[in-house]
Amino acid sequence: MERIEGLKWLGTAFILSGILMTNLNVYPLNIFLHGAGVVFWSIAGYITQDKPVLANFGLQIPLFAIGFSKVLFGF
């Protein structure tokens, strides 16, 4: 259980850092930090079979993929 808590806290740190970077207008770092946090929370939700967490964070992954593709490939 400690590993899952660690995933959640690490994910939280990344998400909050991404939000801070957004507020400071630090682009594209904000997308990568927040996206990493979403992945950590999605993994934690999958391991614990927490459907609300998966619905929230899992559905954000495709949205961040759009942002990543725009930054990396110009789409």
Secondary structure, 3 states (H helix, E strand, C coil): CHHHHHHHHHHHHHHHHHHHHHHCCCCCHHHHHHHHHHHHHHHHHHHHCCHHHHHHHHCHHHHHHHHHHHHHHCC
